[in-house]
């Protein structure tokens, strides 16, 4: 299932990805630091929701209370939780 997540407090505006059970693939960031976000997408390709949260949740960017990586962790959790409903 394809999922789209509107980010907050980051340079990227949206993240989209596929979720199958708890596995994440085909991650795309819209906006933000293009090269860094392509790298993040490749590094977490095929990981589970829990693995992504363990690695990325809580990462900040500068003075912001969040980051694109942190937003990805929140997005995959929201998508996974939404599947269970």
N, CA and C of each residue as an Amber inpcrd file, in Angstrom:
protein
   255
   0.8470000  -1.1770000   0.0000000   0.0000000   0.0000000   0.0000000
   0.8920000   1.2400000   0.0000000   0.5600000   2.1990000  -0.8260000
   1.2940000   3.4640000  -0.8820000   0.7470000   4.3770000   0.2010000
   1.6410000   5.0780000   0.8960000   1.2590000   5.9640000   1.9930000
   1.9400000   7.3040000   1.7930000   1.2330000   8.3920000   2.0550000
   1.7950000   9.7400000   1.9840000   1.6620000  10.4020000   3.3370000
   2.7110000  11.0930000   3.7510000   2.7600000  11.7320000   5.0590000
   3.2110000  13.1710000   4.8900000   2.4110000  14.1070000   5.3680000
   2.7750000  15.5250000   5.3250000   3.6670000  15.8300000   6.5220000
   4.8670000  16.3020000   6.2510000   5.8340000  16.5760000   7.3090000
   5.5670000  17.9260000   7.9770000   6.1380000  18.1090000   9.1670000
   6.0480000  19.3860000   9.8720000   7.4340000  19.7890000  10.3590000
   7.7070000  21.0830000  10.3310000   8.9630000  21.6650000  10.8320000
  10.2120000  21.1580000  10.1160000  10.0850000  20.7610000   8.8360000
  11.2480000  20.3350000   8.0530000  11.2270000  21.0090000   6.6850000
  12.3570000  20.9330000   6.0030000  12.4300000  21.4810000   4.6450000
  11.6380000  20.6390000   3.6550000  11.5840000  19.3370000   3.8890000
  10.7470000  18.4980000   3.0160000   9.2840000  18.7360000   3.3860000
   8.4290000  18.6390000   2.3960000   7.0060000  18.8810000   2.6380000
   6.2020000  17.6010000   2.7780000   6.6890000  16.5090000   2.1500000
   5.9340000  15.2680000   2.1820000   6.8850000  14.0950000   1.9710000
   6.4690000  12.9470000   2.5290000   7.1900000  11.6950000   2.3320000
   6.1740000  10.6800000   1.8340000   6.5350000   9.9290000   0.8040000
   5.6610000   8.8310000   0.3640000   6.4890000   7.5530000   0.3370000
   5.8250000   6.4330000   0.5840000   6.5080000   5.1410000   0.6240000
   5.4810000   4.0310000   0.5260000   5.9740000   2.8370000   0.2540000
   5.1330000   1.6430000   0.2530000   5.3120000   0.9310000   1.5820000
   4.2280000   0.3760000   2.1020000   4.2810000  -0.4100000   3.3180000
   3.5700000  -1.7320000   3.0620000   4.2520000  -2.8110000   3.4050000
   3.7060000  -4.1580000   3.2560000   3.9300000  -4.8650000   4.5920000
   2.8710000  -4.9840000   5.3870000   3.0320000  -5.4730000   6.7590000
   3.7590000  -4.4100000   7.5450000   4.9720000  -4.7330000   8.0090000
   5.7620000  -3.7120000   8.7010000   7.0410000  -3.3780000   7.9400000
   7.1130000  -3.7620000   6.6650000   8.2940000  -3.5010000   5.8520000
   8.0640000  -2.3010000   4.9370000   9.0740000  -1.4400000   4.8520000
   8.9850000  -0.1760000   4.1180000   9.8710000  -0.2230000   2.8750000
   9.3580000   0.3200000   1.7620000  10.1390000   0.3850000   0.5240000
   9.7080000   1.5930000  -0.2990000  10.4920000   1.8770000  -1.3370000
  10.1840000   2.9440000  -2.3090000   9.9220000   4.2940000  -1.6480000
  10.8250000   4.7130000  -0.7830000  10.6730000   5.9690000  -0.0310000
  11.0600000   7.1490000  -0.9190000  10.2020000   8.1680000  -0.9240000
  10.4690000   9.3990000  -1.6590000  10.1710000  10.5970000  -0.7700000
  11.1230000  11.5180000  -0.7020000  10.9250000  12.7850000   0.0000000
  10.6510000  13.8570000  -1.0420000   9.7530000  14.7720000  -0.7550000
   9.4570000  15.8990000  -1.6380000   9.9360000  17.1590000  -0.9460000
  10.9500000  17.7980000  -1.5520000  11.5930000  18.9470000  -0.9430000
  12.7320000  18.4730000  -0.0490000  13.3890000  19.4040000   0.6030000
  14.4730000  19.0560000   1.5070000  15.8120000  18.9250000   0.7980000
  16.7910000  18.3860000   1.4900000  18.1540000  18.2190000   0.9860000
  18.2210000  16.9780000   0.1130000  18.1400000  17.1740000  -1.1720000
  17.9800000  16.1050000  -2.1430000  18.9630000  14.9440000  -1.9510000
  20.2440000  15.2290000  -1.9240000  21.2470000  14.1670000  -1.8170000
  21.1440000  13.4020000  -0.5110000  21.0260000  14.1270000   0.6000000
  20.9300000  13.4690000   1.9030000  19.6860000  12.6070000   2.0080000
  18.5750000  13.0920000   1.5000000  17.3320000  12.3400000   1.6140000
  17.2980000  11.1330000   0.6810000  17.9810000  11.2190000  -0.4540000
  18.1250000  10.0340000  -1.3060000  18.9370000   8.9770000  -0.5660000
  19.9710000   9.4130000   0.1490000  20.8050000   8.4830000   0.9050000
  20.0090000   7.8270000   2.0300000  19.2590000   8.6250000   2.7850000
  18.4320000   8.0760000   3.8670000  17.4680000   7.0420000   3.2930000
  16.8430000   7.3670000   2.1770000  15.8860000   6.4570000   1.5460000
  16.5300000   5.1210000   1.1910000  17.7210000   5.1670000   0.6290000
  18.4120000   3.9230000   0.2560000  18.8610000   3.1420000   1.4890000
  19.3050000   3.8410000   2.5150000  19.8080000   3.1630000   3.7120000
  18.7180000   2.4110000   4.4700000  17.4920000   2.9110000   4.4410000
  16.4170000   2.2500000   5.1850000  15.5070000   1.3960000   4.2970000
  15.8050000   1.3360000   3.0090000  15.0410000   0.5170000   2.0660000
  14.9190000  -0.9150000   2.5790000  13.7090000  -1.4260000   2.6810000
  13.4870000  -2.8040000   3.0940000  13.4740000  -3.0370000   4.5920000
  13.7480000  -2.0020000   5.3780000  13.7310000  -2.1490000   6.8370000
  12.2970000  -2.2060000   7.3480000  12.1620000  -2.6810000   8.5620000
  10.8600000  -2.7080000   9.2070000  10.5980000  -1.3660000   9.8890000
   9.3600000  -1.1570000  10.2600000   8.9730000   0.0490000  10.9940000
   9.8290000   0.1790000  12.2500000   9.9860000  -0.9110000  12.9810000
  10.7370000  -0.8860000  14.2380000  12.2120000  -0.5500000  14.0150000
  12.8050000  -1.0900000  12.9590000  14.2110000  -0.7910000  12.6570000
  14.3990000   0.6790000  12.3070000  13.4800000   1.2250000  11.5270000
  13.5670000   2.6400000  11.1510000  13.4010000   3.5140000  12.3840000
  12.4300000   3.1990000  13.2280000  12.2490000   3.9730000  14.4580000
  13.4980000   3.9180000  15.3340000  14.0820000   2.7360000  15.4900000
  15.2770000   2.5910000  16.3290000  16.4250000   3.4610000  15.8480000
  16.5670000   3.6000000  14.5440000  17.6780000   4.3560000  13.9830000
  17.4130000   5.8610000  13.8500000  16.1640000   6.2520000  13.5790000
  15.9050000   7.6370000  13.1720000  15.0690000   8.4770000  14.1330000
  14.2460000   7.8500000  14.9530000  13.3440000   8.6100000  15.8180000
  14.1350000   9.4760000  16.7940000  13.7800000  10.7430000  16.8510000
  14.4120000  11.6720000  17.7880000  15.5670000  12.4800000  17.2250000
  15.9660000  12.2130000  15.9770000  17.0390000  12.9960000  15.3650000
  16.5100000  14.4020000  15.0890000  17.2960000  15.4120000  15.4590000
  16.8980000  16.7990000  15.2250000  17.7590000  17.3990000  14.1180000
  17.3380000  18.5530000  13.6240000  18.0650000  19.2700000  12.5800000
  18.2540000  20.7050000  13.0330000  19.4870000  21.0830000  13.3230000
  19.7490000  22.4390000  13.8050000  18.9720000  22.7090000  15.0750000
  18.2610000  23.8120000  15.1060000  17.4650000  24.1900000  16.2770000
  16.0600000  23.6130000  16.2540000  15.7320000  22.9230000  15.1940000
  14.3830000  22.3520000  15.0690000  14.2390000  21.1360000  15.9840000
  13.0320000  20.8990000  16.4690000  12.8160000  19.7490000  17.3560000
  12.6650000  18.4210000  16.6110000  12.8000000  18.4540000  15.2880000
  12.6210000  17.2690000  14.4540000  13.5750000  17.3560000  13.2710000
  13.5110000  16.3850000  12.3870000  14.3090000  16.3680000  11.1570000
  13.5420000  15.5460000  10.1280000  14.0380000  15.5340000   8.9100000
  13.3950000  14.7110000   7.8890000  13.4660000  13.2320000   8.2730000
  14.5850000  12.8160000   8.8630000  14.7260000  11.4220000   9.3000000
  13.7320000  11.1070000  10.4170000  13.6010000  11.9980000  11.3720000
  12.6440000  11.8260000  12.4660000  11.2170000  11.7750000  11.9200000
  10.9200000  12.6180000  10.9470000   9.5960000  12.6250000  10.3380000
   9.3230000  11.3060000   9.6100000  10.3580000  10.7240000   8.9920000
  10.1880000   9.4230000   8.3490000   9.8240000   8.3640000   9.3830000
  10.4990000   8.3710000  10.5240000  10.1850000   7.4110000  11.5840000
   8.7400000   7.5750000  12.0470000   8.2930000   8.8040000  12.1850000
   6.9080000   9.0620000  12.5940000   5.9300000   8.6360000  11.4970000
   6.3140000   8.8560000  10.2480000   5.4490000   8.5010000   9.1160000
   5.2410000   7.0010000   9.0180000   6.3240000   6.2290000   9.1580000
   6.1740000   4.7750000   9.0240000   5.3630000   4.1990000  10.1770000
   5.5060000   4.7770000  11.3680000   4.6910000   4.3300000  12.5100000
   3.2170000   4.6430000  12.2710000   2.9280000   5.8450000  11.7540000
   1.5380000   6.2290000  11.4760000   0.9300000   5.3020000  10.4300000
   1.6900000   4.9930000   9.3970000   1.1940000   4.0930000   8.3520000
   0.9470000   2.7020000   8.9030000   1.8760000   2.2030000   9.6920000
   1.7430000   0.8650000  10.2630000   0.5630000   0.7890000  11.2140000
   0.4160000   1.7890000  12.0600000  -0.7100000   1.8330000  13.0000000
  -2.0240000   1.9470000  12.2510000  -2.0530000   2.6840000  11.1550000
  -3.2610000   2.8390000  10.3510000  -3.6930000   1.5580000   9.6800000
  -2.7570000   0.6690000   9.3730000  -3.0920000  -0.6200000   8.7600000
  -3.8840000  -1.4950000   9.7390000  -3.5860000  -1.3490000  11.0120000
  -4.2010000  -2.2060000  12.0330000  -5.6430000  -1.8070000  12.3440000
  -6.0130000  -0.6090000  11.9410000  -7.3640000  -0.1080000  12.2590000
  -8.4200000  -0.7410000  11.4010000
